[in-house]
Amino acid sequence: MQPINIGIIGTGVICDSYLRGALGVPANEGRPAASPSRIINIKSVADIRPEAAKAKADAFGVGSETVDGLLADPEISIVLNLTIPLAHAEVNRAIVAAGKHAYAEKPLCASFGEAQALLAQATKAGVRVGGAPDTFLGAGHQACRRIIDSGRIGKVISGSATVLSHGMEHWHPNPNFYFMKGGGPILDMGPYYVTDLVQLLGPVARVAATTCIGNPVRTITSQPRAGETIDVDIETTATALLEFVSGATITLAASWDVWKNKRLPFELYGVDGSLIVPDPNFFGGTVEISDQGGDWTAVDISAHPFHTPNRTMRDGREVADYRIIGLLDMAAAIQQGRPHRASGELTTHVLEVLEAVGTAGAERRWVDLTTTCERPAPVPQGAGEEVFLA
């Protein structure tokens, strides 16, 4: 198959991860380079700041364009939207209006209503919508999917998902948007957890929650803006209860008001056993299972693609970070005429769940979901992007 040409709008911090994934550029010095993708080709990048687009293009050896020029390029089939969350809806609408498929960083839009309108627009235009997170396609999470589907731990009854830290102002060079509408731990980090839960357990039926703002003013300690303050406009702590159509009930704790904790990111409890799911912010990790109260046993995930650590974090952790494979799957699916896994329906359902957490927290009540979605198809076992071509 011929690679599909991709354009990227938005050249901020996350853009580097996508470009490295597409081009096979190592995340850290000293790591070996990987092969460039055979499924997609990054043709050009664009930004509302032309100088930023030019600098990014020069650094990675791709073309640069104006936003209008990129949208008008007839050779570009899919546009990757990496703008800030508040701009996602407007940019996604422009992509669809240009007759191109849209793939966006999470959240798909800053509000559920905007996402619904976008899906309707895309359906009318005959184009596809997809979006991050795609970490659920990684080896650790697909190994868990295989275990659940096999019935080894039986029907999942309950579980917990936990994402606790002290926010982004300590490392991000320009963190304001994290604390504006469309940000916060629920909309920023929640998509990783809820998307993984939906692919493991199916759609959510209703949500209850409590929410609050821990610190109404944040002080930036990262460079180059150290010492500046940020007014917080979004809830920074949420504790939610998600009831799934399957009958499972999962607690979700998300906070940027926690300095330190010892809680595992993810546990699921079935009638025949328990499962530790790895951190859904990454693609690999350690999967452990306990059969009917037995000792925890590590699960071999090496038969699944995207398991090898390829990035060293600031704290020294070695992680698997293949942050583009949802886009690769979407491009392959377009050519093969099959559904893509990180679909607009999935991302919209997840966005409704996350928005319902905020509503439930503000109104102190259960919120029923109005959307549903199919569980994405499991990823075949194998090595690398070839699994999407099977």
N, C-alpha and C positions, 0 to 999 in steps of 0.2 A: 504494500500500500504506500501511496505517496504521503509524506508528512503534511499535516494540516497547518497552514500559516496562522500564527497567533499574534495578536497585538496586545500590549499591556498599557492600561491607563492608571497612573499613580506610581511614583518611583520612590516611595518612602522605604523605611527599614525592611518591611516584609518582602519587598520586591526582590531583594538579593536572594532570599531563600528560593523563590520561584525560578529565578534566572539560573542559579546554581543547579537546581534540579533538572531544568531543561537542557542545560549545556554541559552537564557532567563536571562542573567546577567544584572542587573540594571546599567544604565549609571552613576548614582550618588549615593553616600552613602545615606541611609535612604529611598530610593525608593524600593518598593517591587519587588522581582524577578518575571519574567514571566516564562511560561512553555517553555522548549526547543522545537525546531521545530520537528514536526512529519514527515516533508517532506524530510529534509536533515539531514545528520550527518557529522560533521566536523571530518574527520579521522586524518589529519595531516597538519602541516604547514611547509613551507620551505623558505629559504632565502639564498642569496649568502654569507651571514654571518651566519654560523651555530650556533654561540653563540646567535645571535638574535632570530633565530627560536626556539632554546631550551628554552630561557627565556620566549618567548611568549607562547610556548606550556605548560610550567610549570605553568605559571600564569593562564591559562584558562583550564588546565586539558585535553589537547588534545595531540596527538602524534607529534613528530617532525621528519623531514626527510631532506636529501639533496634534491636539486632540481631534480637531475637525478633520485634519488630513488623515489621521489613522482610521477614523470612522468611515471616511470616504474611499479608502483603499479597497478596490474590488478583490485583491488577492488575499485579504485577511478574512477568515471565516469565523473565528472565535475571538472575542475580546475578553481579556482577564481584567477585572475591575479591582484595583488595589487602593482605591481612594479611602478616605476616612469614612466611618460608618454613616455619618449624617449625609454624605454625598452619594452613598450607594444607590439609593432609589433613582435619583436624577440621572446618574451616569448609566445605570442599567437600562433605564427607559430609552436613553439616547442610543445605546448599543442595539437594542431591539428595533428601534425606529429605523436604524441604518440597515436592517435586514441581516444582522449578525447574531450568532449565538452568544449568550452572556454567561460568564462564569465569574463569581464574585467571592472575595474574602468574606468571612463571617462578621456580623450577621448579613444575610442576603439584603435586607433593607433595615432601616432603623425602627420600622414599625411593621406589625403584622398586616395592617391594612394596605400599606405600600407594597408588601410582598404579594398579596392577593391580586392587586391591580396589575402588578408586573407579570404574573403568570397568565392572567387573562390577555394582556397585550401580546405576550409571546405566543400564546396559542393562536390568536388571530393572525399573527404575522408568520406563523409556521416555522418558528425558530425555537431552540431549546434554551432553558435556563438551568444552571447548576451552581454549586457553591461549596465552599469550605464549611466545616472541616472535613478533610479526607483521611484523617488519621485512623478512622475505623476500618479502612481498607488495608492497614498494616498487619504484619504477621501476628503480633500479640493479640490483637482484637479478633482477627479471623480465626485464630486458634481457639479462642473462647467461644466464638460463634459455632465452630465445629463441635465443641464439647456439648454446648447447649442443645444443638440440633440432634446430636446423637442420643440424647436422653440420659447421659451419664449422671448428671446431678438431679435428674427428675425435673418436675415442674418448678420453675423459679417462683418462690413465694414472696421474698423480700430481699432487701439489700441496702447498701449505702454507697453514696458517691460524695467525695469530699475534695474541695479545692480551696485551700486556705493559704493566704500569703499577706504581705503588707503593701500590695499595690505595685504600680509601675513607675512611680516618680523617682525611684531609687536607681533606675538603670536606663529608662527611655530618654532620649535627648529632647523630645517634645511631647510630654505625656498628657497635655490638657484634654485631648479628645477622649481619653479613657474615663474621664469623670463628667462627661457631658451626656445628653440624651444619645442613646445608641451605644453607650459604653457601660462601665460597671462590671463587676465580676459575673453577674448572671448573663448578660449579653456578650461579654468578651470571652469568658472562660466556659460558661455554661454550655455553649454549643458543642464543645468537645464531648462532654459527659452525656448530654441528652441525645445527641446523634448516635453515640455508641450504644446507649441504652435502647434506642429505637431499633437499631440494626440487630441487637441481641434479643429483644423481648417483643418488638412490635410497637404500635402507636400508643400514645397516652390518652386516657379517657378524661381525667380531671386532675386538678391541682389545688392544694392548700399551701399556705406559706405565711411566714412572718418576715418582715424586712425592716431595715433601718439604715441611717447614715451614721457611721461611727465617728468620723472626723469631718466636720463641715468645711474645713480648710486644710489643704495639704501643702507641705513645703517640699519643693523639688531639691533633691540632693545630687542629681546626675548633672554632668556637664552637657552643654555649655550654659545652663540656666540655673545652676545651683543657687539656692537662696530665694528664688521667686516662689510665690504662693499660688495655689489653684483653689478656686471656689468649687465645691463639690455639688453637682446638680442631680446625681443619681444615687440610688441606694447602694451601699458598699458592703452590706452583710445581708444574706438571705438564708433562711432555713425552710426548705420546701418538702412537701410530701407529694410524690407523683404516683397516681393510681393508673395502671396500664389496663388496656382492654383485655389483656391476658389474665388479669386478676392480681398480678404482682404489685406490691407497693414498695417504692424505693424512696429513701430519704436523700435529699440533696442539700449539702451545706456548702455555700460559696461566700467567701469573704475576703476583702482586702484590708481587714482590720486586725489581722492575726500576725504577731511577730514570729511565733514558733509553735509547732505542733508535732505530734507523733502519729497522726492518723493516716491510714492507708488511703490511697486515692479511690479505691473501688473494690467492693466485695458484693457477691451475689450468693444467696442462700436458697438451695433447692430442697425438695423433700428427700433426696437421696445423697446430698452432698453440698459442699460449699466451694466457691470459685473466687480466687483473687485475680481481678482483671488489672492489667498494667495501666499506668498513667495514660489517659487518652489524649494528652497533649503531644504524644509521640507515637511512633509506629511499631516499635518493638517492645522491649521490656520483659519482665518475668511474670509468667503465668503459673499459678499454683492451684492445686486441687486437693480437696479432702473428701474421701469417699466414706460417708456414713460415720463421721467422727474420727476417722483414721488420721494419721500424721499428714501434714502438708507435704505434697510431692510436686516438684517442679515439672512442668510440661515442656517437652521439646517443641519449639515453634519453627525450627529450621526448614521444614518442608514448605512453609508459607513464604511468599516474597516479601521484601522490604523489612527484613529482620536485623540486618547487620548494622551495628553502630557506625555512623559516618560523621558524627559531629561531637566535639568536646564543648560542654557548656562552661559558663563562667565559673561555676563551682566545681569543675573537674569531672562531672558526670559524663559518661559516654552514652550517647543516645542515638537511636535510629530516626533520622529526620529526612523524609522524602516528600516534602511539602509541594507536590505538584501532581501526584498520581491520580487525584480525582479528575483533574483536567485531562490527563492522558486517557483515562477511561472514557471520559465524555467524548473526546476526539475519536477514539476507536469506535465507540458506540454509534456515532453519527455515520461513520463509513459502513458499519456493519448492519445498521438499521435495527439496533436493539436498544432497550432502555439503558441510560447511564445511571450509575449507582448514587453519586452525590447529586441527586436530582433537585429540581426546583420544588417538587412536591414534598420531598423529605425536608429540605431546608426551611420551607414555609411552615410545615407542621412543627418543627423544632422551634422556630421563631414564635409561633403561637404559644407553645408550652412556656417558653421563657418570659413572654409578655404576660402570660397568665400568672406566673410567679409574682410579678410586680403588682398585678391587680389584686390577687389573693392576699398579698401582704398588706396592701393599702386598705383593703375593705374587710379584711379578717373573715374570709369566707371561702368555700369551695368554688372553683371556676371550672365549668365544663368546657371541654375542647369542642370546636366546631369542625375541625379538619381531621383527616386521617391520612395514612399513606401506607404503601406496601413496604415490607422489609426489603432493603436492597438485596440483590442476589449475592450470595457469598462469592468471594474471589477464589478462583481455582488455585490449587497449589502449583508451585513452580518457582522460577527465578526471574525477577525483574519485570519490566513492563510487558514482556511477551505474554504474560497471563491475560492481559486485556485483549490480546489478539486471538485467543483460543476460540 
